[in-house]
Amino acid sequence: MNDIPKEKIEALYETLKKDAAGGGYYLNPDIEFTLDLVKSLLVNEERFGYRACPCRLAAGIKEEDLDIICPCDYRDRDITDYEACYCALYISKKAAKGEIMVKAIPERRPVKKQRLLMAEEQKKQPTEIDRISKLPLPVYRCKVCGYLCARPEPPDVCPICKVTKERFERFI
């Protein structure tokens, strides 16, 4: 299971690097470290069917792990606040140029009990946006990068950060 071919690791690395650059992101320039993270993403993809963050404990249930599928929902805030995401796969421009050293990033993902409570509360209460919306089409927001689109369904893949459809939420 964990015997991932080097070619597959390198291919995903090149894809992630291209997607990152296209979206204004930077991969960690420590190639050995980054390739280890990419390999771990592939291991998690084999194990769970999705690329859960290799630095977090995944539940193995996609609906519970949507926030930690790479790129995770916390990436942008972590890069803004700490110059890197939690696992340091994605880093800031300053860190990529070597102008800043990346330090330990604290975990901002709520514990499971808090996540479940937050999800229940969100289901119970209609949002203000839901009550006032009179638009002809719903507006969907990518929970990773904030991309907004007005259409009947969210896109299959975010054109900005390349996450899949289930990472979108109805915004309006």
N, C-alpha and C positions, 0 to 999 in steps of 0.2 A: 504493500500500500504506500509506504513512504519512499519507495524507490522511484523518484520522479526523474525522468530523463533530463539531462543537462540541456538538451535542445529545447525542451518544453519550458524549462525555467527561463532560459535566455529569450525565447519567443515572447513569453508573457512580460518579461522585463522590458523588452523593446516596445511592446504595445502600451504598457503603463507609462513608459517614458514619453512616448509620442502623445498619448492622451493628456498627460500632465502638462507637457509643453504647450499643447493646443489650448489648454484651459488656464494657462498662466501659473501653473504649479511646477514644483521642482522635486525630483526624487533625490533621496540621500545620495551624495556622490561617493560614499564609501561602498564601492561595488560589491565587495565580499559580504558585507553586512546586508546590503540591499538584496542581493541574490538569495541570501538565507531567508529574508522576509518573504520574497516572492515564492520561494520553494514552500514555505509554511502556508502561504495563501493557497497554493495548489494542493497541499496535503489536506487543508481544511475543505477545499472544494471536493476532493475525493471522499472525504469523511462525511461531510454534511450536505453536499450538493450546492454549496455557495462558499464564497471566499470570506469567511469570518476573519476578523482581525486576529493575527497570530499572537498578539500580546494580551488577549483577553480570553476569559473562559466562556466559550460558546455553549448554549443550551442544546444545540443540535436541532432546534425547532425554529425554522426560518422566521415565523411571525414574531417570535421572542427576540430574535437576533438581528432584525432588520437594521437597527441602529448601529450595529458593529460590523456590517458587511462593508468591506473595503471598496471605495473610500467611505469611512464611517461618517455618521452625522456630526461628530465632534471635531473632525479634521480642521475645518476653517477656523473655528474659535481657538483650537489649540495652536495652530500656526500663528494666528494673530497674537495670542497671549504668551506663547512659549517658544516661538520660532520653529516648531515641529509638531507633527501630530503625535499621539500617544506612543505609537510604535516607532516613530521617526522614519517611516518610509517617505512621507511627504514633509518637506522642510521649506522654510522661507527663502526668499531670494538672497537675503543677507547671509543666511547659514550656508546656502549652496555656494556662495562666493567665498566662504571661509572668513567672512567679516565678523561672525558671531559664533560662539560655541553653543551647541545645543546641550541643555541640561535636562535633568529628569523632569518629566511632564506628569503632573498629578492626574489621577483618574477623575474624570468629570461625569462618567456614566453613573446614573443612580443605581443603587443596589436593586436586586430583583423585586423585592417587596415594594419599594418605592415606584418602580416602573409599572408594576401591576396596578397599584393604587392610582397612579397618574392616568393610566389607560382607562380604568373604570370611570374615573371622574370625567374624563374627556368624552366618553360615550354617553354619560348621563345628561350632560349639560349642552344644550345647543349653543353654539357660539353666537356672538353679536353679528358676526359676518353672515352666518346662516340665516338669521332673522331678517337682515336688511337687504340681502342680495336679491336683485331683480334682473341680473344680467341674463342675456339669452343663452349663454354657455357658462359652465362652471370654470373656475380658474384653479389650476393645479400648481402646486409649489414643490420643487425638489427639496427634500429635507437636508440634502447634503450641501448644495451650492446656492440654493435660493432661486433658481431659474423658475420663472412664471410662464404659464401658457394657458390660453383660453381655448378650450376645445371640449368635445364630448367626453373624451377619455384622456388620461395622461399619456404621454408618448411612451413607446416601448423602451426607449433608451433616452436618457437626458442628453441633449445635444452639447451641453457644457461639460459635465463631469462624467458622463457615460454610465451612470448607475441605472438600474432597471426600474420598470414601471411601479413596482410595489414600494419604491422609496419616495414616491410622490404622495402628497396629502392634498385633500381638497382645501383650497385656500379661501375661495369665495364661491 
